[in-house]
């Protein structure tokens, strides 16, 4: 048994690296979460888009997200949202291979991410504005505000922080899916039908 009088106390700041090393990458914000928020085609996600949109959309600007504190609440950053939107457009055949030559520019603004403080079932509501600008005349033929929610249940994860992250990702994924549904009815020549 160690002698308590000779036992050296470890300073708290020396323990911080151990604490961060023990956290999962998602808690540190290091994981590429955008891929989990992307909408992949398949099943109900199969959509038909106007031919003029095929490989014609560039993601020009994504704003409104925020970086989270590794020990604080879960958030969605601009980079994660942009990655999710790009991957979703790519999977639907809409992302332009060369953004500089794309006839349409998409601007995305995360207006709200309403999160619960705690709970067994955590429902997150995302409000995202999508604006498409036609490069040729700078007209805005498509502008929609999409509201979507997702509830992560206690059985999805025992950890509250992880459940909140799952709810964030699910809400943004549903929001992007709703945007794609609306975009499928879009008339690039003049706007919505």
DOTOR-296306 format. One record per residue (C-alpha): residue in one letter; residue number from 0; x, y, z. Coordinates in steps of 0.001 Angstrom, whole numbers, padded with zeros to 6 digits. Layout:
REM DOTOR-296306
a | NUM | X | Y | Z
...
END
This chain:
REM DOTOR-296306
x | 0 | 000000 | 000000 | 000000
x | 1 | 001481 | 003353 | -000983
x | 2 | 002359 | 005757 | 001727
x | 3 | -000018 | 008789 | 001371
x | 4 | 002680 | 011151 | 002608
x | 5 | 005019 | 010196 | -000253
x | 6 | 002356 | 009956 | -002946
x | 7 | 002830 | 012783 | -005414
x | 8 | -000249 | 014662 | -006544
x | 9 | -000633 | 015016 | -010329
x | 10 | -001577 | 018542 | -011465
x | 11 | -004999 | 018780 | -013150
x | 12 | -003603 | 020220 | -016347
x | 13 | -001481 | 017081 | -016750
x | 14 | -004702 | 015026 | -016740
x | 15 | -006359 | 016992 | -019567
x | 16 | -004499 | 015198 | -022378
x | 17 | -005581 | 011880 | -020867
x | 18 | -009170 | 013076 | -020690
x | 19 | -009205 | 014183 | -024328
x | 20 | -007489 | 010978 | -025436
x | 21 | -010207 | 008933 | -023762
x | 22 | -013069 | 010727 | -025525
x | 23 | -014452 | 009244 | -028741
x | 24 | -013525 | 011189 | -031908
x | 25 | -017132 | 012349 | -032415
x | 26 | -017110 | 014042 | -029026
x | 27 | -014009 | 015943 | -030040
x | 28 | -015537 | 017069 | -033318
x | 29 | -012827 | 015247 | -035244
x | 30 | -015087 | 012836 | -037102
x | 31 | -016259 | 013678 | -040582
x | 32 | -019858 | 014054 | -039474
x | 33 | -020934 | 015573 | -042765
x | 34 | -020962 | 012107 | -044278
x | 35 | -023538 | 010973 | -041709
x | 36 | -025830 | 013883 | -042552
x | 37 | -025685 | 013343 | -046321
x | 38 | -028664 | 011941 | -048184
x | 39 | -027765 | 008917 | -050290
x | 40 | -030034 | 007701 | -053107
x | 41 | -031938 | 004509 | -052568
x | 42 | -035466 | 003511 | -051739
x | 43 | -037557 | 006582 | -051020
x | 44 | -034585 | 008858 | -051765
x | 45 | -034683 | 008169 | -055516
x | 46 | -035675 | 011425 | -057178
x | 47 | -035995 | 012675 | -060723
x | 48 | -034483 | 016081 | -061364
x | 49 | -034699 | 018373 | -064398
x | 50 | -031939 | 017645 | -066909
x | 51 | -030664 | 021228 | -066652
x | 52 | -029614 | 020541 | -063045
x | 53 | -027538 | 017432 | -063832
x | 54 | -023961 | 018150 | -062757
x | 55 | -024839 | 021853 | -062840
x | 56 | -024929 | 022957 | -059189
x | 57 | -021983 | 024302 | -057206
x | 58 | -022095 | 024892 | -053456
x | 59 | -021062 | 028530 | -053240
x | 60 | -021577 | 029418 | -049614
x | 61 | -022594 | 027728 | -046359
x | 62 | -023161 | 029775 | -043212
x | 63 | -024901 | 029737 | -039869
x | 64 | -023195 | 026689 | -038409
x | 65 | -020966 | 026844 | -035387
x | 66 | -018063 | 024896 | -034050
x | 67 | -018786 | 023124 | -030814
x | 68 | -016759 | 022841 | -027682
x | 69 | -015508 | 019244 | -027247
x | 70 | -016892 | 019206 | -023724
x | 71 | -019952 | 021318 | -024489
x | 72 | -023131 | 020781 | -026435
x | 73 | -023277 | 019213 | -029881
x | 74 | -023451 | 021563 | -032859
x | 75 | -023264 | 021496 | -036647
x | 76 | -020394 | 023430 | -038195
x | 77 | -020402 | 025119 | -041604
x | 78 | -017850 | 022558 | -042793
x | 79 | -019992 | 019603 | -041707
x | 80 | -023112 | 021061 | -043292
x | 81 | -021258 | 021852 | -046518
x | 82 | -019847 | 018313 | -046672
x | 83 | -023347 | 016870 | -046187
x | 84 | -024889 | 019100 | -048869
x | 85 | -022069 | 018397 | -051343
x | 86 | -022253 | 014646 | -050799
x | 87 | -026046 | 014709 | -051143
x | 88 | -025874 | 016685 | -054401
x | 89 | -023110 | 014401 | -055683
x | 90 | -025090 | 011252 | -054879
x | 91 | -028083 | 012651 | -056809
x | 92 | -025925 | 013570 | -059832
x | 93 | -026383 | 017325 | -059339
x | 94 | -022972 | 018499 | -058120
x | 95 | -020959 | 020171 | -060876
x | 96 | -017562 | 018557 | -061464
x | 97 | -016058 | 022043 | -061865
x | 98 | -017752 | 024518 | -059543
x | 99 | -016269 | 027497 | -061377
x | 100 | -018157 | 026523 | -064554
x | 101 | -021452 | 025562 | -062894
x | 102 | -024525 | 027405 | -064209
x | 103 | -026137 | 027366 | -060745
x | 104 | -024752 | 028367 | -057343
x | 105 | -026304 | 027070 | -054129
x | 106 | -026144 | 029146 | -050973
x | 107 | -027075 | 027452 | -047696
x | 108 | -027831 | 029162 | -044402
x | 109 | -028479 | 027257 | -041173
x | 110 | -030912 | 029702 | -039570
x | 111 | -031735 | 027654 | -036463
x | 112 | -030811 | 024427 | -034759
x | 113 | -033245 | 024074 | -031867
x | 114 | -031966 | 021539 | -029365
x | 115 | -033311 | 020262 | -026052
x | 116 | -031271 | 020787 | -022904
x | 117 | -031695 | 017130 | -021927
x | 118 | -034089 | 014217 | -022076
x | 119 | -034501 | 010586 | -022949
x | 120 | -035922 | 011433 | -026354
x | 121 | -034072 | 014379 | -027870
x | 122 | -035793 | 016186 | -030724
x | 123 | -033769 | 018649 | -032780
x | 124 | -035434 | 021016 | -035260
x | 125 | -033298 | 022444 | -038071
x | 126 | -034285 | 025477 | -040130
x | 127 | -032182 | 025864 | -043269
x | 128 | -032562 | 028330 | -046143
x | 129 | -031498 | 027126 | -049586
x | 130 | -031035 | 029668 | -052371
x | 131 | -030062 | 028840 | -055935
x | 132 | -028633 | 031634 | -058063
x | 133 | -028552 | 031275 | -061841
x | 134 | -025096 | 032513 | -062851
x | 135 | -026081 | 033771 | -066329
x | 136 | -028409 | 036515 | -065074
x | 137 | -027917 | 036393 | -061259
x | 138 | -031596 | 035605 | -060841
x | 139 | -032777 | 033613 | -057816
x | 140 | -035217 | 031107 | -059325
x | 141 | -035235 | 028910 | -056204
x | 142 | -035338 | 029963 | -052572
x | 143 | -036863 | 027791 | -049878
x | 144 | -036737 | 027638 | -046096
x | 145 | -036957 | 024037 | -044941
x | 146 | -037896 | 023002 | -041398
x | 147 | -037226 | 019418 | -040344
x | 148 | -037018 | 017529 | -037062
x | 149 | -035604 | 014268 | -035816
x | 150 | -035892 | 012536 | -032460
x | 151 | -033093 | 010363 | -031088
x | 152 | -034476 | 007994 | -028462
x | 153 | -032871 | 006608 | -025337
x | 154 | -032410 | 003225 | -027036
x | 155 | -030397 | 004915 | -029820
x | 156 | -027684 | 005817 | -027309
x | 157 | -027324 | 005801 | -023560
x | 158 | -025113 | 008890 | -023587
x | 159 | -026975 | 012205 | -023757
x | 160 | -024257 | 013988 | -025763
x | 161 | -024219 | 011213 | -028351
x | 162 | -028039 | 011152 | -028511
x | 163 | -028029 | 014912 | -029154
x | 164 | -025451 | 014430 | -031903
x | 165 | -027620 | 011725 | -033499
x | 166 | -030629 | 014064 | -033325
x | 167 | -028608 | 016883 | -034958
x | 168 | -027455 | 014601 | -037755
x | 169 | -030936 | 013154 | -038285
x | 170 | -032569 | 016583 | -038394
x | 171 | -030061 | 017937 | -040919
x | 172 | -030324 | 014742 | -043010
x | 173 | -034138 | 015100 | -043126
x | 174 | -033783 | 018793 | -043929
x | 175 | -031509 | 018061 | -046896
x | 176 | -033875 | 015287 | -048057
x | 177 | -036811 | 017732 | -047956
x | 178 | -034739 | 020269 | -049904
x | 179 | -033985 | 017632 | -052553
x | 180 | -037687 | 016752 | -052777
x | 181 | -038518 | 020400 | -053419
x | 182 | -035643 | 020739 | -055864
x | 183 | -037017 | 017808 | -057880
x | 184 | -040052 | 019991 | -058687
x | 185 | -037919 | 023001 | -059590
x | 186 | -038035 | 024479 | -063100
x | 187 | -034518 | 025881 | -063750
x | 188 | -035809 | 028125 | -066525
x | 189 | -038225 | 030066 | -064375
x | 190 | -038496 | 028689 | -060898
x | 191 | -041007 | 026427 | -059246
x | 192 | -043740 | 024897 | -061458
END
